[in-house]
Amino acid sequence: MPITYNVHLYNQKAFLPFLEFYKSKYILFFFSENQRRTW
């Protein structure tokens, strides 16, 4: 049980920065698309 928990925690730690990067990129893309539509 503790081994699987450690693996899950490690995966979460490794996945979190990737998720943040993807989220920021998606928000930036959405914002630029929105601006292009309004202008």
Biopython code that builds the backbone (N, CA, C, O; Angstrom):
import numpy as np
from Bio.PDB.StructureBuilder import StructureBuilder

atoms = [
    (1, "MET", "N", (0.817, -1.219, 0.000)),
    (1, "MET", "CA", (0.000, 0.000, 0.000)),
    (1, "MET", "C", (0.852, 1.271, 0.000)),
    (1, "MET", "O", (0.571, 2.180, -0.781)),
    (2, "PRO", "N", (1.881, 1.368, 0.845)),
    (2, "PRO", "CA", (2.665, 2.610, 0.832)),
    (2, "PRO", "C", (3.454, 2.783, -0.463)),
    (2, "PRO", "O", (3.697, 3.907, -0.901)),
    (3, "ILE", "N", (3.853, 1.666, -1.077)),
    (3, "ILE", "CA", (4.641, 1.773, -2.307)),
    (3, "ILE", "C", (3.783, 2.370, -3.419)),
    (3, "ILE", "O", (4.229, 3.267, -4.135)),
    (4, "THR", "N", (2.573, 1.881, -3.563)),
    (4, "THR", "CA", (1.687, 2.406, -4.600)),
    (4, "THR", "C", (1.350, 3.870, -4.326)),
    (4, "THR", "O", (1.215, 4.667, -5.254)),
    (5, "TYR", "N", (1.216, 4.211, -3.060)),
    (5, "TYR", "CA", (0.913, 5.593, -2.700)),
    (5, "TYR", "C", (2.075, 6.501, -3.083)),
    (5, "TYR", "O", (1.875, 7.608, -3.583)),
    (6, "ASN", "N", (3.307, 6.012, -2.839)),
    (6, "ASN", "CA", (4.480, 6.798, -3.202)),
    (6, "ASN", "C", (4.559, 6.983, -4.714)),
    (6, "ASN", "O", (4.882, 8.066, -5.200)),
    (7, "VAL", "N", (4.264, 5.930, -5.440)),
    (7, "VAL", "CA", (4.293, 6.027, -6.902)),
    (7, "VAL", "C", (3.245, 7.021, -7.380)),
    (7, "VAL", "O", (3.507, 7.826, -8.274)),
    (8, "HIS", "N", (2.066, 6.964, -6.788)),
    (8, "HIS", "CA", (0.996, 7.883, -7.168)),
    (8, "HIS", "C", (1.399, 9.324, -6.864)),
    (8, "HIS", "O", (1.148, 10.230, -7.658)),
    (9, "LEU", "N", (2.021, 9.523, -5.716)),
    (9, "LEU", "CA", (2.458, 10.859, -5.329)),
    (9, "LEU", "C", (3.526, 11.370, -6.292)),
    (9, "LEU", "O", (3.520, 12.538, -6.681)),
    (10, "TYR", "N", (4.443, 10.480, -6.671)),
    (10, "TYR", "CA", (5.504, 10.874, -7.603)),
    (10, "TYR", "C", (4.914, 11.233, -8.964)),
    (10, "TYR", "O", (5.321, 12.214, -9.586)),
    (11, "ASN", "N", (3.963, 10.441, -9.416)),
    (11, "ASN", "CA", (3.322, 10.726, -10.699)),
    (11, "ASN", "C", (2.595, 12.063, -10.653)),
    (11, "ASN", "O", (2.626, 12.831, -11.614)),
    (12, "GLN", "N", (1.943, 12.333, -9.531)),
    (12, "GLN", "CA", (1.230, 13.596, -9.379)),
    (12, "GLN", "C", (2.213, 14.766, -9.395)),
    (12, "GLN", "O", (1.957, 15.799, -10.015)),
    (13, "LYS", "N", (3.350, 14.586, -8.697)),
    (13, "LYS", "CA", (4.352, 15.653, -8.654)),
    (13, "LYS", "C", (4.940, 15.905, -10.029)),
    (13, "LYS", "O", (5.227, 17.049, -10.382)),
    (14, "ALA", "N", (5.123, 14.849, -10.810)),
    (14, "ALA", "CA", (5.703, 15.004, -12.143)),
    (14, "ALA", "C", (4.666, 15.554, -13.119)),
    (14, "ALA", "O", (5.013, 16.241, -14.080)),
    (15, "PHE", "N", (3.397, 15.251, -12.871)),
    (15, "PHE", "CA", (2.336, 15.655, -13.789)),
    (15, "PHE", "C", (1.861, 17.078, -13.532)),
    (15, "PHE", "O", (1.336, 17.729, -14.435)),
    (16, "LEU", "N", (2.040, 17.567, -12.303)),
    (16, "LEU", "CA", (1.516, 18.879, -11.934)),
    (16, "LEU", "C", (2.123, 20.013, -12.759)),
    (16, "LEU", "O", (1.372, 20.842, -13.273)),
    (17, "PRO", "N", (3.452, 20.089, -12.910)),
    (17, "PRO", "CA", (4.008, 21.184, -13.725)),
    (17, "PRO", "C", (3.559, 21.104, -15.177)),
    (17, "PRO", "O", (3.317, 22.128, -15.817)),
    (18, "PHE", "N", (3.447, 19.878, -15.696)),
    (18, "PHE", "CA", (2.974, 19.711, -17.068)),
    (18, "PHE", "C", (1.540, 20.213, -17.211)),
    (18, "PHE", "O", (1.189, 20.859, -18.198)),
    (19, "LEU", "N", (0.723, 19.906, -16.213)),
    (19, "LEU", "CA", (-0.670, 20.349, -16.224)),
    (19, "LEU", "C", (-0.742, 21.871, -16.180)),
    (19, "LEU", "O", (-1.525, 22.485, -16.906)),
    (20, "GLU", "N", (0.076, 22.473, -15.326)),
    (20, "GLU", "CA", (0.090, 23.939, -15.215)),
    (20, "GLU", "C", (0.518, 24.572, -16.535)),
    (20, "GLU", "O", (-0.060, 25.567, -16.972)),
    (21, "PHE", "N", (1.538, 23.985, -17.167)),
    (21, "PHE", "CA", (2.028, 24.512, -18.436)),
    (21, "PHE", "C", (0.952, 24.401, -19.515)),
    (21, "PHE", "O", (0.726, 25.334, -20.285)),
    (22, "TYR", "N", (0.292, 23.241, -19.556)),
    (22, "TYR", "CA", (-0.752, 23.024, -20.553)),
    (22, "TYR", "C", (-1.922, 23.975, -20.336)),
    (22, "TYR", "O", (-2.498, 24.504, -21.286)),
    (23, "LYS", "N", (-2.266, 24.185, -19.048)),
    (23, "LYS", "CA", (-3.384, 25.056, -18.715)),
    (23, "LYS", "C", (-3.080, 26.499, -19.128)),
    (23, "LYS", "O", (-3.931, 27.174, -19.707)),
    (24, "SER", "N", (-1.876, 26.963, -18.832)),
    (24, "SER", "CA", (-1.513, 28.337, -19.176)),
    (24, "SER", "C", (-1.487, 28.515, -20.689)),
    (24, "SER", "O", (-1.916, 29.546, -21.207)),
    (25, "LYS", "N", (-0.980, 27.502, -21.399)),
    (25, "LYS", "CA", (-0.922, 27.586, -22.847)),
    (25, "LYS", "C", (-2.330, 27.620, -23.431)),
    (25, "LYS", "O", (-2.603, 28.370, -24.368)),
    (26, "TYR", "N", (-3.226, 26.800, -22.871)),
    (26, "TYR", "CA", (-4.601, 26.754, -23.364)),
    (26, "TYR", "C", (-5.306, 28.079, -23.101)),
    (26, "TYR", "O", (-6.055, 28.567, -23.948)),
    (27, "ILE", "N", (-5.065, 28.664, -21.920)),
    (27, "ILE", "CA", (-5.684, 29.947, -21.583)),
    (27, "ILE", "C", (-5.167, 31.037, -22.519)),
    (27, "ILE", "O", (-5.931, 31.886, -22.977)),
    (28, "LEU", "N", (-3.864, 31.005, -22.796)),
    (28, "LEU", "CA", (-3.272, 31.992, -23.693)),
    (28, "LEU", "C", (-3.862, 31.853, -25.098)),
    (28, "LEU", "O", (-4.201, 32.848, -25.739)),
    (29, "PHE", "N", (-3.978, 30.619, -25.565)),
    (29, "PHE", "CA", (-4.540, 30.364, -26.892)),
    (29, "PHE", "C", (-5.994, 30.821, -26.966)),
    (29, "PHE", "O", (-6.408, 31.444, -27.945)),
    (30, "PHE", "N", (-6.762, 30.510, -25.931)),
    (30, "PHE", "CA", (-8.174, 30.897, -25.898)),
    (30, "PHE", "C", (-8.303, 32.418, -25.886)),
    (30, "PHE", "O", (-9.170, 32.976, -26.558)),
    (31, "PHE", "N", (-7.437, 33.089, -25.121)),
    (31, "PHE", "CA", (-7.490, 34.544, -25.037)),
    (31, "PHE", "C", (-7.166, 35.183, -26.386)),
    (31, "PHE", "O", (-7.828, 36.133, -26.805)),
    (32, "SER", "N", (-6.145, 34.658, -27.061)),
    (32, "SER", "CA", (-5.767, 35.211, -28.360)),
    (32, "SER", "C", (-6.872, 34.974, -29.386)),
    (32, "SER", "O", (-7.163, 35.841, -30.210)),
    (33, "GLU", "N", (-7.485, 33.792, -29.328)),
    (33, "GLU", "CA", (-8.587, 33.498, -30.248)),
    (33, "GLU", "C", (-9.766, 34.431, -29.992)),
    (33, "GLU", "O", (-10.417, 34.896, -30.927)),
    (34, "ASN", "N", (-10.030, 34.697, -28.726)),
    (34, "ASN", "CA", (-11.133, 35.577, -28.371)),
    (34, "ASN", "C", (-10.863, 36.991, -28.868)),
    (34, "ASN", "O", (-11.765, 37.660, -29.372)),
    (35, "GLN", "N", (-9.620, 37.445, -28.725)),
    (35, "GLN", "CA", (-9.280, 38.786, -29.183)),
    (35, "GLN", "C", (-9.371, 38.881, -30.701)),
    (35, "GLN", "O", (-9.808, 39.898, -31.240)),
    (36, "ARG", "N", (-8.962, 37.833, -31.381)),
    (36, "ARG", "CA", (-9.009, 37.851, -32.837)),
    (36, "ARG", "C", (-10.457, 37.947, -33.320)),
    (36, "ARG", "O", (-10.737, 38.574, -34.342)),
    (37, "ARG", "N", (-11.364, 37.327, -32.585)),
    (37, "ARG", "CA", (-12.762, 37.339, -32.984)),
    (37, "ARG", "C", (-13.385, 38.715, -32.750)),
    (37, "ARG", "O", (-14.204, 39.172, -33.547)),
    (38, "THR", "N", (-12.998, 39.370, -31.663)),
    (38, "THR", "CA", (-13.604, 40.660, -31.338)),
    (38, "THR", "C", (-13.066, 41.756, -32.248)),
    (38, "THR", "O", (-13.808, 42.652, -32.649)),
    (39, "TRP", "N", (-11.789, 41.690, -32.571)),
    (39, "TRP", "CA", (-11.217, 42.743, -33.417)),
    (39, "TRP", "C", (-11.543, 42.489, -34.876)),
    (39, "TRP", "O", (-11.147, 43.270, -35.742)),
]
sb = StructureBuilder()
sb.init_structure("model")
sb.init_model(0)
sb.init_chain("A")
sb.init_seg("    ")
for serial, (resi, resn, name, xyz) in enumerate(atoms, 1):
    if name == "N":
        sb.init_residue(resn, " ", resi, " ")
    sb.init_atom(name, np.array(xyz, "f"), 0.0, 1.0, " ", f" {name:<3s}", serial, name[0])
structure = sb.get_structure()
